[in-house]
Amino acid sequence: AQSVTQLDSHVSVSEGTPVLLRCNYSSSYSPSLFWYVQHPNKGLQLLLKYTSAATLVKGINGFEAEFKKSETSFHLTKPSAHMSDAAEYFCVVSDDTGFQKLVFGTGTRLLVSP
Amino acid sequence: DSGVTQTPKHLITATGQRVTLRCSPRSGDLSVYWYQQSLDQGLQFLIQYYNGEERAKGNILERFSAQQFPDLHSELNLSSLELGDSALYFCASSARSGSSYNEQFFGPGTRLTVL
Protein backbone atom coordinates (compact mmCIF):
# COMPACT_ATOMS: atom_id res chain seq x y z
CA ALA A 1 0.00 0.00 0.00
CA GLN A 2 1.09 3.52 -0.68
CA SER A 3 2.11 5.92 2.05
CA VAL A 4 3.86 9.23 2.47
CA THR A 5 5.95 10.50 5.34
CA GLN A 6 6.34 14.19 5.96
CA LEU A 7 9.55 14.55 7.88
CA ASP A 8 8.78 17.80 9.67
CA SER A 9 5.60 18.70 11.51
CA HIS A 10 6.60 22.39 11.63
CA VAL A 11 8.97 24.49 9.53
CA SER A 12 9.77 28.10 10.39
CA VAL A 13 11.34 30.50 7.90
CA SER A 14 11.79 34.22 7.55
CA GLU A 15 10.11 36.11 4.76
CA GLY A 16 12.33 36.15 1.68
CA THR A 17 14.28 32.99 2.60
CA PRO A 18 13.96 29.60 0.86
CA VAL A 19 11.38 27.03 1.84
CA LEU A 20 11.99 23.27 1.95
CA LEU A 21 9.22 20.88 3.00
CA ARG A 22 10.31 17.26 2.96
CA CYS A 23 8.30 14.24 1.88
CA ASN A 24 9.25 10.60 1.36
CA TYR A 25 6.90 8.17 -0.27
CA SER A 26 6.40 4.43 -0.34
CA SER A 27 4.78 2.85 -3.37
CA SER A 28 4.81 -0.49 -5.12
CA TYR A 29 5.23 1.20 -8.49
CA SER A 30 5.66 4.64 -10.01
CA PRO A 31 3.23 6.76 -8.05
CA SER A 32 1.22 9.88 -8.68
CA LEU A 33 2.25 12.46 -6.11
CA PHE A 34 0.70 15.75 -5.13
CA TRP A 35 1.23 18.65 -2.78
CA TYR A 36 -1.86 20.33 -1.38
CA VAL A 37 -2.02 23.45 0.78
CA GLN A 38 -4.61 24.27 3.43
CA HIS A 39 -4.87 27.83 4.71
CA PRO A 40 -6.55 28.36 8.08
CA ASN A 41 -10.28 27.63 7.94
CA LYS A 42 -10.06 26.94 4.22
CA GLY A 43 -10.33 23.90 1.98
CA LEU A 44 -7.47 22.11 0.26
CA GLN A 45 -5.86 23.59 -2.81
CA LEU A 46 -3.66 21.67 -5.23
CA LEU A 47 -0.18 23.18 -5.49
CA LEU A 48 1.32 20.75 -7.96
CA LYS A 49 1.27 17.16 -9.14
CA TYR A 50 3.74 14.60 -10.45
CA THR A 51 2.45 12.10 -12.98
CA SER A 52 5.71 10.74 -14.51
CA ALA A 53 5.95 13.31 -17.31
CA ALA A 54 8.83 15.31 -15.80
CA THR A 55 10.72 14.88 -12.55
CA LEU A 56 10.81 18.60 -11.79
CA VAL A 57 7.29 19.86 -11.36
CA LYS A 58 6.35 23.52 -11.20
CA GLY A 59 3.22 24.55 -9.35
CA ILE A 60 1.33 27.64 -8.39
CA ASN A 61 2.67 30.56 -6.34
CA GLY A 62 6.31 29.81 -7.18
CA PHE A 63 6.42 26.36 -5.61
CA GLU A 64 8.11 23.40 -7.24
CA ALA A 65 8.92 19.81 -6.33
CA GLU A 66 11.39 17.26 -7.61
CA PHE A 67 10.58 13.57 -7.88
CA LYS A 68 13.65 11.48 -6.97
CA LYS A 69 12.99 7.81 -7.42
CA SER A 70 16.36 6.72 -6.02
CA GLU A 71 15.62 8.58 -2.79
CA THR A 72 11.83 7.98 -2.83
CA SER A 73 11.43 11.67 -2.16
CA PHE A 74 9.19 14.46 -3.39
CA HIS A 75 10.33 17.56 -1.53
CA LEU A 76 8.54 20.89 -1.99
CA THR A 77 10.61 24.05 -2.43
CA LYS A 78 10.19 27.77 -2.99
CA PRO A 79 13.08 30.19 -3.49
CA SER A 80 11.63 33.01 -1.41
CA ALA A 81 8.92 32.71 1.22
CA HIS A 82 6.07 35.17 1.45
CA MET A 83 3.92 35.85 4.48
CA SER A 84 0.92 34.51 2.59
CA ASP A 85 2.64 31.09 2.31
CA ALA A 86 1.97 30.41 5.99
CA ALA A 87 -0.33 27.37 5.93
CA GLU A 88 -0.47 23.59 6.33
CA TYR A 89 1.06 21.60 3.49
CA PHE A 90 0.17 18.00 2.69
CA CYS A 91 2.17 15.55 0.62
CA VAL A 92 -0.23 13.11 -1.02
CA VAL A 93 0.05 9.89 -3.00
CA SER A 94 -2.63 8.39 -5.16
CA ASP A 95 -3.44 4.75 -4.53
CA ASP A 96 -2.49 2.04 -6.99
CA THR A 97 -5.89 0.48 -7.55
CA GLY A 98 -6.85 3.04 -10.14
CA PHE A 99 -9.68 4.43 -8.05
CA GLN A 100 -7.78 7.62 -7.22
CA LYS A 101 -8.08 7.36 -3.46
CA LEU A 102 -5.67 9.90 -2.01
CA VAL A 103 -3.42 8.99 0.88
CA PHE A 104 -2.37 12.06 2.85
CA GLY A 105 0.72 12.68 4.89
CA THR A 106 0.41 14.11 8.37
CA GLY A 107 1.05 17.65 7.19
CA THR A 108 3.75 20.27 7.72
CA ARG A 109 2.82 23.61 9.18
CA LEU A 110 4.84 26.40 7.57
CA LEU A 111 5.38 29.47 9.72
CA VAL A 112 6.70 32.61 8.04
CA SER A 113 8.06 35.43 10.16
CA PRO A 114 8.64 39.00 8.99
CA ASP B 1 -12.88 28.78 -5.53
CA SER B 2 -12.67 25.12 -6.57
CA GLY B 3 -16.23 24.90 -7.86
CA VAL B 4 -17.12 22.24 -5.28
CA THR B 5 -19.75 23.37 -2.79
CA GLN B 6 -20.55 21.88 0.59
CA THR B 7 -23.38 22.61 2.98
CA PRO B 8 -23.69 23.34 5.78
CA LYS B 9 -20.44 25.06 6.67
CA HIS B 10 -20.84 24.31 10.36
CA LEU B 11 -22.95 21.76 12.18
CA ILE B 12 -23.34 21.39 15.92
CA THR B 13 -25.30 18.46 17.26
CA ALA B 14 -25.54 16.07 20.18
CA THR B 15 -24.36 12.51 20.67
CA GLY B 16 -26.71 9.90 19.28
CA GLN B 17 -28.09 12.20 16.61
CA ARG B 18 -28.03 11.85 12.83
CA VAL B 19 -26.83 14.46 10.33
CA THR B 20 -26.57 14.79 6.58
CA LEU B 21 -23.76 16.59 4.81
CA ARG B 22 -24.24 17.71 1.24
CA CYS B 23 -21.79 18.14 -1.61
CA SER B 24 -22.19 19.46 -5.14
CA PRO B 25 -19.27 18.58 -7.42
CA ARG B 26 -17.77 20.79 -10.09
CA SER B 27 -19.88 21.00 -13.21
CA GLY B 28 -19.27 17.90 -15.31
CA ASP B 29 -17.35 15.94 -12.68
CA LEU B 30 -18.67 12.42 -12.24
CA SER B 31 -16.57 11.30 -9.27
CA VAL B 32 -17.19 12.43 -5.72
CA TYR B 33 -14.96 11.59 -2.77
CA TRP B 34 -15.48 12.09 0.95
CA TYR B 35 -12.64 12.67 3.40
CA GLN B 36 -12.52 13.19 7.16
CA GLN B 37 -9.96 15.44 8.82
CA SER B 38 -9.54 15.06 12.56
CA LEU B 39 -6.78 15.98 14.97
CA ASP B 40 -5.95 12.41 15.90
CA GLN B 41 -6.47 10.64 12.54
CA GLY B 42 -5.40 13.35 10.11
CA LEU B 43 -6.97 13.36 6.64
CA GLN B 44 -8.55 10.04 5.73
CA PHE B 45 -10.42 8.84 2.69
CA LEU B 46 -13.94 7.63 3.48
CA ILE B 47 -15.70 6.71 0.25
CA GLN B 48 -15.88 7.38 -3.49
CA TYR B 49 -18.83 7.48 -5.87
CA TYR B 50 -18.70 7.57 -9.63
CA ASN B 51 -21.79 8.50 -11.62
CA GLY B 52 -24.10 7.24 -8.90
CA GLU B 53 -22.26 4.04 -8.02
CA GLU B 54 -19.99 3.32 -5.09
CA ARG B 55 -16.46 2.72 -6.38
CA ALA B 56 -14.16 2.55 -3.39
CA LYS B 57 -14.39 2.47 0.39
CA GLY B 58 -11.84 3.60 2.90
CA ASN B 59 -11.99 3.90 6.66
CA ILE B 60 -15.70 4.57 6.80
CA LEU B 61 -17.61 3.46 9.86
CA GLU B 62 -20.74 1.35 9.51
CA ARG B 63 -22.67 4.21 11.14
CA PHE B 64 -21.79 6.33 8.12
CA SER B 65 -23.25 6.01 4.65
CA ALA B 66 -23.23 8.00 1.45
CA GLN B 67 -24.97 8.21 -1.86
CA GLN B 68 -24.71 10.06 -5.14
CA PHE B 69 -27.88 11.21 -6.84
CA PRO B 70 -28.74 11.41 -10.56
CA ASP B 71 -27.84 15.12 -10.59
CA LEU B 72 -24.42 14.02 -9.25
CA HIS B 73 -24.65 15.74 -5.91
CA SER B 74 -23.72 13.55 -2.97
CA GLU B 75 -24.76 13.23 0.64
CA LEU B 76 -22.86 11.78 3.57
CA ASN B 77 -25.08 10.51 6.36
CA LEU B 78 -23.64 10.16 9.84
CA SER B 79 -25.77 8.44 12.46
CA SER B 80 -25.53 7.53 16.16
CA LEU B 81 -23.00 10.29 16.45
CA GLU B 82 -20.21 10.06 19.01
CA LEU B 83 -17.89 12.73 20.36
CA GLY B 84 -15.07 11.27 18.26
CA ASP B 85 -16.97 12.00 15.06
CA SER B 86 -16.25 15.69 15.52
CA ALA B 87 -14.12 16.60 12.51
CA LEU B 88 -13.90 18.52 9.28
CA TYR B 89 -15.52 16.60 6.43
CA PHE B 90 -14.35 17.37 2.93
CA CYS B 91 -15.88 16.51 -0.37
CA ALA B 92 -13.80 16.42 -3.55
CA SER B 93 -14.62 15.81 -7.18
CA SER B 94 -12.70 14.80 -10.27
CA ALA B 95 -13.48 14.38 -13.92
CA ARG B 96 -12.90 10.67 -14.38
CA SER B 97 -12.54 7.52 -12.38
CA GLY B 98 -9.99 4.79 -12.99
CA SER B 99 -6.94 6.96 -13.61
CA SER B 100 -4.35 8.13 -11.10
CA TYR B 101 -3.65 11.32 -12.94
CA ASN B 102 -6.77 13.33 -12.41
CA GLU B 103 -6.79 16.10 -9.90
CA GLN B 104 -9.26 16.15 -7.07
CA PHE B 105 -10.83 19.51 -6.34
CA PHE B 106 -11.83 20.00 -2.74
CA GLY B 107 -14.76 21.85 -1.27
CA PRO B 108 -14.45 24.17 1.74
CA GLY B 109 -15.55 21.44 4.14
CA THR B 110 -18.23 20.99 6.78
CA ARG B 111 -17.11 21.33 10.37
CA LEU B 112 -19.07 18.91 12.54
CA THR B 113 -19.07 19.36 16.29
CA VAL B 114 -20.69 16.65 18.41
CA LEU B 115 -21.45 17.72 21.99
Interface residues (C-beta under 8 A of the other chain):
Chain A: P31 S32 F34 Y36 K42 G43 L44 Q45 L46 K49 T51 F90 S94 D95 D96 T97 G98 F99 Q100 K101 L102 V103 F104 T106 G107
Chain B: S2 V4 S31 Y33 Y35 G42 L43 Q44 F45 Q48 R55 A56 G58 F90 A92 S94 S97 G98 S99 S100 Y101 N102 E103 Q104 F105 F106 G107 P108 G109
